[in-house]
Amino acid sequence: DADGGWFHGPISREEAEAKLKYQPAGCFLVRSGRSHNGFTISWRSPRSTKPVKHVIVDQPRPGAFQLRHARIVHASMDDLIHHHKKEPVTDVPSDVLGSSLRSN
């Protein structure tokens, strides 16, 4: 897969949470937004209070991807994912992306 297998299509928030619930921390998937146009990254957090988190990916213009409320704009979803394997997705240092949950 060109997307590394991380794209799961138009699944709901609840479906994403069920798929990620028992995965290791950092495991993630990308899904189509249902409440908005675009994409959402869902990932397994190391924190037990909220084990699966979600963040909207905005596309301010064609060929531009950025996390909602973030300043850095990436040229592709792959670039954005690669960046957040090193830099946290939220303000919590341990909220980094790890391996992707492969779609079937």
Buried (B, 14 or more C-beta within 10 A) or exposed (E): EEBBBBBBEEBEBEBBBEBBEEBEBBBBBBBBBEEEEEBBBBBBBEEEEEBBBBBBBBBEEEEEBBBEEBEEBBEEBBEBBBBBEEEEBBEEEEBBBBBBBEBE
